[in-house]
Amino acid sequence: MNRKQTLACTAASAALWMALGATASAQYTINNSGNPTGAGIASSSENVDFGDVDQDGDWDAVFADGGDGGNDQNRIWINRGGLQSGSPGTFLDQTSTRFPNQSDDSRDIEFADIDNDGDIDLYISNTAQLANQGNHWWVNNGGKQGGTLGFFADETAARWVDLGTNGSSISPALVGAGTFIDWSCDCDFGDLDNDGDLDLVHSSYGGAFGGQVPTRIFLNDGDGHFKEFNPSGFQLAGNLISNGNPAIWAEGTQQSNTNNSTGAQADIASSALDIDLGDIDGDFDLDLLHGARQEDPRMFLNRLEETGSLAFRDVTSAVFPAGYVSTGDNYEQEMGDMDGDGDLDVYGLNWNGFNDRTFRNNGSGVFTILQSSLPNSGADDNEGDFVDYDNDGDLDLFVANFSGLDKLYNNNGTGTMTLAQQTGTSASGAASLDADAADIDKDGDYDLIVAEDNNRPNTTLINTTNVADTTPSYIPRVENDGNRTAAAGEFSVRAQVYDNAPYYITWYNPTFIEFDVNGVTLESRSMMSSQGQIFRGLLPENLVGNVTYRVRSSDEYGNTGTSADESYVGSTGLGIGGAFGAGTAGTSGVPSLNAASVAFAGSDLYLTATNITAGASYFLYLTDAKLASPLFLPGIGNLNVTGSVLALFSGSAAAGNEVVVKIPVGPTVPAGISVFSQAFGTDGTGGNIVSTSNGLEIITQ
């Protein structure tokens, strides 16, 4: 992000910064030798973001260029590792082949998989400060698009739905060229309505930082098309919102700088240069920390959990202490668990005059001042980013400075920050606008790329600590709505996942939900990042018995964290069948065959067999008839099923002497059909070749 004003640093302050930078221990060193060079590289870069666009296992970088410098081409640097077969941490500028040829006045660029096809797309925030323009969607050509992974096409017009019409708050006069005119500096994604896709919060700072153009929310249809969320139904006549107008997506009416926190009023229009999404109160919904350059930053609580439908309430005065911010120059803020207690704290850049301030969350989304002023922060700071530079397990802080040296702060483990290093240059024209962290050279620690203004080359900072990341994720909260009655379909479970990596790196952690019924593990399913610190997974609704589940998340180094177990009882009053007959013992006892779920049409039926020795082969039969009583077959044991074989499943028993068979039930299977099952294991004893289970009747629903 950028500013209209640049504060000149004095020669004395520049000299002091240079002296501090020279004497500090060098956790980071500038190394631009692996950066691209040539035409267009030195620009006015407002923002940098990391993502693996070609899915080759390394971090690529994209840059939002232009800003106050006017229209320019956004750029993509491809990491030379992986598919490029070069040195990780060095980059190729492949803008001309991978990006649309498009110059605009960009302030932000964000990766997000908008169409749920497994590759990352881009959203470009542009400003109409110098010339009328709007934001753009650049979609990855891989996945659903059927093209080449890691190459992007502008699909802006196709991705917006009903701009300026059918319930949109946007004036039709602002709609054109497939987008709408706005002054956007930062936009964030998150699954606001818990439906399994990434929605958009689109902020605006207004013309000349006027702060009267509203932030807007757009909901994803699941396939990457975005329609405005406007429960008020109100449409603006122009680009400005006035006090007394409906607050569009928030409860109540618009009122600038309101102190009301009951839902009667909200302030959704301010000179926002940054916004952040995260669950501040532990209810698994994504709340909104809304920045404001010239007004007081605000907090909006997502009331999905409380009301059952998406709604936001301005709770600023209820969650922040009096005097939490000084008016003006509040350029940026971040949320992260600075004190390691399992909730999101807040860092406010320039929230105390030109000093940075931090706040501690009490666990319920109410904040108190942690550090009133960070040491040496009384300068023209522009953007902060959490990064565990020394890999000691807590979130440290890097701050990009607009008119002096960038700063690195060390966290003592309880959230208290001390200055560790100053880096960069105080030369005339130096202006760092953004910094993001990633292990670009794949050596186990977090490096940085700094986006530079004033047509200066962007800066790469290589981490020289040589300390490997051995810290696992921690998962303090997992959603549990209590006992359930079995039904068709699935239900969502959300979890808070924290790591010592930046949040935008943690989003890519392979994260899974594993579930058991009556002590037998049925399956492990992938979860998706809802962004913020929330991950979302789906459990079958048809489970019956004592259900236990847990969440696991691993970082890029394989450090794995596991949550505590959650449990509930799944029950049914339906006639779903049951056990009959008798089994024959093997080396681990008599196998017991059970149904762990109800056979609803269109669902998965889970059958479990216990007491079949681990490693032994098993065979599970489905038939259309059963025996009235067990038939003992010499050398085999008791047989409980007969008739035609409908299906046969086989494999090896798992550790714990367990077998799980997952059987899809077709969506058109009628209710009331009975099938019969029996399991056999190659671990027989007493002259029998196999062990045999009881029979099990299964009745479809």
N, C-alpha and C positions, 0 to 999 in steps of 0.2 A: 504494500500500500504506500501511498505517497501523500504529500501535503502541498498546499499552495505556498506555504511559507518555508523557508530554510533559515534556521538560526545560525548565524556565523559564530564559530568558536574563536575565542581570543587566542593570541599567540601563547599567552601564559598557560591557558588550559590545555592547548594542544601539546605544549612541552611537557606538562604534567602527565598527560595520557601516554605520551611516548615513553616517559621515564618509567611509569608503572608497567607498561607493556614490556619494557626491556628487562625489568628485574623479576617479573613474575615467572614462575615455572611454566614451561611450554608444554601444555597438554595438547595443543593443536599447533601445527605449523602450516603456513601457506605453501601450497604446492600446486601451481597451475600448469605444470608441465604436461599433464594428461588432458588438459582442456582443449577443445577445438579452437582453431584460430581462423582468421580470414574475414571476408566481407559479412557484415551483419551480426557478428558475434558480440562486439561491443555495442550495447544498446542501453535502453532504460528498462531494466528488468524489474518489474514490480513484485513478482512472486515466483517461487520455485516449488515444484512438487515432485515426489518420487513415486515410481510404479514400475512394474516389470511388464512393459507393453508387449513384448514378444515371448513372454513366459519361458525364458531361458535361464532363470535362476539368479539374475543379478538386477540391480536397481538402475533403471534409466531415469532421466531427468527431463522435465519440461519447464518452460519459462513463459510467463505472461509478460510480454514486452509492449512498450508504448507509454502508458501512463500519461504524465504531464508533458512528455516529450512528443506526443502526437501519435498518429497511426504508425504501426510497425508490425512486422511479422513475428508471431509467436514461434518459439523454437523448441526442438526436441534433440536431446543428446542421448545417443544409444551407447550403453556401456559395452566396452570391447570384450568383456568376458562372455561366457556362454556361447551362443551361436556365432558370435563374431570371432571366436578363437584367439582373442588377444588378451591383453592384461586387464584384469578387473580393476575398476577405478579410473581407467582412462576412457575417453569418450570420443565418439564420432558425431559430428553435426549432420543429421540426416533429414533436416527440415524440408529440403526441396523435394524429397521423394516420399516422405511419410505424412506430411501435413498439407492441408489445403493451402493454396497460394492466396493468402488473405491478410491484409494489413488492417489492424484496428487498434483502438486505444485501450489496451487490456490492463487490468489491475489485478486479476486473479485467474488462476487456472487450477482446476480440481479434477482428480481422477475419481471415477465412480463407475461401477458396473450397472448402468441404468436399465439395461434390458435383460438382466439375469441370464446372460449367455456365457459367463465364465471368463470374459475378458474385460479390461478396463477401458472405459470411454472417457471423454473430456467435456467439461463445461467451462466456458470462457466468460468471465465477467468483464464487461466493457463499460466505459463511461462516455456520456454525451457532453462532457465538460467542454470539449473543443469543437466537436461536430456531432450531430445527432446520430446515434447508433444504439444497438442493444446487444444483449448477450447471445452466445452461440453454443450449439451442441455439435461437437465433433465425435462421431461414433467410430469405434474400432471396427475395421472391416472383417475381423475374424468372427467366429461363433455364428450367430443367427444370420449375419450378413453374407456368409458364405465366401468371403474374400480372403485376402492375405492378412494374417494376424499381425498387429502392430503398425498397420497403416490406417489412416483416419480420413473420413469424409464428412463434410459439413451437411448435416441433416436437420438444420435448425427449423425450417418451416414445417417439416414433417413431425417434429417432436413436440411442438407446442399444440395444445388443443384449446380452441375457443378463446383465443386472446381477444379481449374487447367485446365479447358477446357471451350469451348463455350463462349468466351468473358471474362473469368476470368483473372485477373492480376496476379494470384498466379502461381508460377512455379510448374509444375507437380512434380518436385523433392521434394517439401515440403509437398505433399499430402500423407496421409497414416493413417491407423487406423480410417477411417471415418472422419478425421478432417485435419487440416494443422498445421505445426509447426510454432509457433509464440511466442512472448514475450509480453504477454498481462497483463496489470495491472488494467485496467478499461474499461468497455464497457457500453454504454447507449442505451436505446430504445426510439423511438419516431416515430410518423407518419410523416415521412419526406416528402412524396409525396401526403399527404392529400387524401389517398384512404381508410381510415378506419381501418388500421391495424398498428401494431407496427414494424417498421424497426429497424435495428441494426447499430450502429456505433461501430466498433471494433478497438480499439487503440492498438498501439504497441510501446514499448520503445526501442526495439532492443537489440541484444546481448550485455551484459556488458554496458547497457545504451548508446549504440552507437548512437541512434537517426537517423538511416538511413533505418529503416524498415517502410513502409508506414502504416498509418491508412487506414482502408477499410470500405466501406459501403455496407450493404447487405439489399436488399429489400424483404419484406414479400409478399408471394403470396396470403395472406388472410387466409390461412389454416395452417400457421406456418412452411412454407418451405422457405429457404433463399438463394437467388441468388445474386451474387455480382453486384453492380451498378458500371459499368465501361464504361462510354460513350466514353472514349478514345480508347477502344479496345486494349490497350497496355498490353503486358504480360512481366513480369520481368523474366530475365534469372535465377536469384537466389532469395535471400530474400531482397537484398538491392535495393533501388532506387537511381539513380544518377541525378545530376543536368543536366537539358536539356531534361530528359525523360518527356513524358506527365504526367500530375499530376493526372492521373487515374480518380478520381471522381470530381476534382476541375477544374476550368477554367485555361487554360494556361499550362505552363511547370513547372516542379519541380525546385525550387531554394531555397537552404537552407537560412534561415534568410532574405528572400526577403523583401524589403520595397515597392514593387509594389502592388498597390491596384486596378488596372484597369482590372484585369483578364488575364494579359499577363503571370504572374507567380504566383506560390503558393508554400507554404512549407507544405507538408502533412506528412512529416516524422520528428519526433522529439522524445525525450525521455519522452514521455507522461506517467505520472502516474495517470492522471485524465482527464476526458472530461466531458462536460456539454452541455445539449441542452436546449434552450429556445428562445422565440421570443424577440429579443432585440430591434427591430425597429418598432413594432406595425403593421406588415403586416400579422400576424397570422401564418407565416411559422416558423419552428423550425430552428434556427441558431445554430452554433457550436462554443463553447469556448473550444479550444484545448490546454490542458496543455503541459508543457515541463519542465522537471527537470533541464536540463542543457542549454537549449536555451530559447528564448523569447516565452512565451505562445502566441497563435494566435487566431484570430477570423475569422470565415468563415460565410459569409452571404448566407442564402438559397434564391435563386432567382426564386423560383417557382412562386410567385405572379407576379414578373416582367416579366418573360419569358414565362410562361405557362407550363413549364416543369422543372423537378428537375435539379438544377444546383447550384454549390457552388462557391463562390468567396472569395479569401483570402483578407480581408479588414483590416488587423491588423493595418497597419500604418495610415489608415484613421480614425479609431475609438478610438485608444488609444493615449494619449499624449506622446510626446517625453520623453524618460527616464522613462517610466511607470514601468519598471522592471529592477532589477539588474541581471546580468548574473549569472545563477547557483542557485541550491537549491530551485527552484520554484516548490515545491512538489505538491501543490493542489490549487484549487480555487472553489468557489461556486457562483451561481447567486441567488439573491433574492431581493425583494423590501424592502430594508433597510430603506428608507425614506418615504415609504407609499404613493408615488405619482403615482403609477400605471404603473411602468416599472421595468425591471430587472437591478439591480445594481450588482457590482462585488466585491467579497472579494478575495484577492490574498494572499495566505499563503506563507510567506518568499519571497514575491515579492520585498521587499526593504531590500536586504541583508538577515539577519535572522529576520527581522521585517515584520509583516503582514501589508497589505495596502488595503484600500477600495476605490472604484470608484463609482461616481454617474453618472447614465444614464440621458441624457438630453431629453429622450423620443423618440429620433430618432436613438438610437443605437450608440451614440457618448459619450465617457466617459471622465470625469475629476476626478482628485484625490479628494476624500472626506476626508479621513484621511491618511496622508502619512505614519504614523507608529502607530499601535495600542499600547496602553500602555502595558508595560511588555511583549511584544511579541517577544523580541529579544532572542529567544531560539529555540531549535530544534523541532519546531512544525511540526506535520505530517498531520493532517486532521481537517478541520473545518466543522461545521454543524449548520445551523440556527435552533433555537428553541425558542419559546416564553415561557421561563421558569417561568416568573412571571405573565403570562396571562394578560398583559396590552395592548395587541393588536399589538405590533410590534415584529420584528424578532431580538431576541438576538442571541448570538453566543457562541457555545461551541467548544473548540479547544483541540484535543488529541495531547499530547506531547510525542515525541519519547524517551526523556532521562531526563524527569523531571516531574513536576506537570502539570496536565491538567488545562485549564483555562476556566472560564465562564465570558463572557462580557455582560454588560447591555446596551441596546439601549435606547437612550433618546427620541426616537420617530421620530427624523429627520435623523437617520443614524449614529450618533456619538456614538462610543462604549467606555465604561469605564469598567475597571476590577472590577468584582463583587465577584469572588471567585476563589481560586485555590484548586484543590482536587487531590486525588490519592496518590502516594508515590514516593519519589525520591530514594528508595532503589536500590541497585545494581541490574541491570537486568531489571528494570521497563521500559517498552516501549509500550506506547499506539499507535496503528496504525490507529484506526478508531473509530468513535462513531456515533450511530444513536439514534434518539429520537422517543418515542411513549408512549402513556398512557398505560403502560403494566398492571398496577393494577386497571385501570378503576375508578380512583378517580377524574378525571376531569383535571389533569395537566400532563405535559410531562416529563417522566422519560428518562433515558439514559442507554444503554448498551455499554460498551467500549471494543473493541477488543484488546487483549493484545498479545504481541510478547514474544519470549524467553521462551516458555513452561510455561507461567504463566496463571492462571485461568482468564477468562474474568470477567469484573467488572460491577456490576449493581449499578447505581446511582438513588436513589429514590428522587423524588421532594418533598420537605417538606414545600413548600410555602402554600399549602392548599388553593389556589386561583383557583376558577373554571374558565374555559374558557367560556366567554360569547361573544366573538367577532365573528360576522358573516363573511363569505367570502365577498370579494368585487370584482366586475366584471366591470372594467372600460371600456372595449372595447368589442363590439360584431360585427361580420362581417356583412356588408351590401353592396351588389353589385348593389343596385338600382332596378328600375322597371323591371318587367319580363313579358314575353309572356308565357301564360300557355302552358305546354307540359306534356307529359307522364314522369314518373320517379320522382326522388328526387334530391335535391341539398344540398350541405353541407353548414353549418353555423358554424363558429368557434368563440370561446370566450376566453378571458383571464380571468382566475379565480385565485385569490390570497387569501391566508388565513394566519393566524398567526401560522399555523402548518408547520412542514417541508414539502417541496414539495412532497416527496414520501408518505406522509400521505394524503395530499390534493388530490393526484391522485385518492384516493378511495372515495372522497366525492360524494354522490348521487347528480347528476347534471342533470337538465332537461331544455329543450327548450319548451316554451309554445307559442302557436300561435292563433291569432284571425283573423276572416274575418268580416269586417263591424261591429266591436264591439262585436262579439259573439266568445267566446273562444271555439275552436274546439277540442284541444287535448294538452296534455303535453307528450313529448317524452324524453326518456332517452338519455343522451349524454355520449360519452366515452372519457376517458382521452387520448389525443394525447401525453401526458407527456410534459416536460417543464411546462409552466403554461397554456397550451392550452387544451380546451375541444372541441369536435366536435359532432355536431348533424345533423340530416337530416330533411329538410322540404319538403312537397309535392310540386312538380313543377307545379301542375295543379290548384293551387288556383287562384280564380278570385275575384276582389274587392279590398278594402283597407285592406291590410294584415299588422298586427302588431305582433311582437314577442319579447320575452324577455327570459333571462336565469336565472335560480335559482340554487343555490348550497348550500348544507347543510353539516356541519361538523358532526363528530360522536356524538356530543352533541346536535344536532338539531338546532344550530345557523345557520340561513338561510340568505343569501344575494341575492339580486335581481338586475339585471342590469336595466339600462334605456331602455325604449321601442325603438325598431327599426321598421321601416315601409317601405313598398313599395306598388306599385299598380300592381296587377296581371290582365292582360287583355287578350282578345282573339278576333280574327276576325272570328272565326268559328261559324257556326249556331248550337248553343247548346241548343236551346229551350228557354222557358221563361214562365212568369206568364200568367194565364188566369183566367176568372171567377171572383168571389167575395167571400169574407168570411163573417162570422157572429161574432159579438162581444161577448166576454166573460168579466169577471170581470176586466181584464187587457187590454181590447181593442180588436181590430180585429187582430187575428193571421196573421202573414206575413210569408209565406214559400218561401225560396230562396235556390238556389244552390250556395254553396261557392267554388265549384271546377267543373272542366270539366270532363265528364265521359269518360276518355280514357280507352281503354282496358288495363287490368292489373293494374289499379290504384284504389284509394279509392275515392268514391263520397261522399262529405259532404253536407248534407241538414240541413238547420237551420230554425227553427220556433221561432219567437219572439211573445211576448204578450200572452203567455200561462202562467197562474199564477203559480209561484213557488210552488212546492209540488203537484200540480194537476196532475192527470194521463193524458198521451197523447197517441194517436194512430196515426201512420203515415202509409198510404196505398200506395203501388205501384200497378198500374193497367195497362191494355193494351189499354184503351180507355178513352176518355174524353167526357163530355157533351158540346154541342154547346153553351149552356148558362146555368147559374146556376139554379138548381132546388131547390126551397125552400121546405123543409120538416118540417111541424109543430112539435115543440118540439125539433128539431135538428138544423135547420138552412140550409144554402146553401150547396148543394152538387155539386161538380164540376167534379168528376170522375165517370166512369162507367166501364163496362166490367169485365173481370176476374181479381181477386186479385192475383198479382204475388208475393207480399211479404207484411208482416205486421210487424211493429216495434212498441214497446210500452215501457213505463217507466214513470218516474215522471219528470216534468219540474224542471230545476235547478234554483238556485238563479239568479236574473236578469230576471226572466220570460222567460227563454230560453230553447230550445230543440235543441240538436245536434244528428243527426243520421249519422253514418258512414257505407257506403255500399260498400263492395268490388265488383269491376267490373271484371269479369273473363277475363283472358288473351286472350281467343279466341272469345270474344263477337265481332261481326262484327260492323263496323261503320254504322251510319244512322238508328239505331233502336230507336224508340221513346217509352218512357214509361211515365206514368202520375202519379202524386202524390198529396195527400192532407193530411193535419194534422188536428186532432181534439183534443180538450182539455176538461176535465171534470170540466170546470169553467164557464159553460153557465149562461146567465142572461135572464131576460125578458121572462121566461117560457121555455127557451131552456135548454136542459140537457147539451149540449156541446157548446163550441165555435168552429168555423170552419175557416180554412185558405182559401186563394185563391188556385186555382189549379196551378200545375207547370209541364210543359213539359220538359223532359230531353232527349236529343238526344245523343246517344253514338258516339264516335269519333274513 
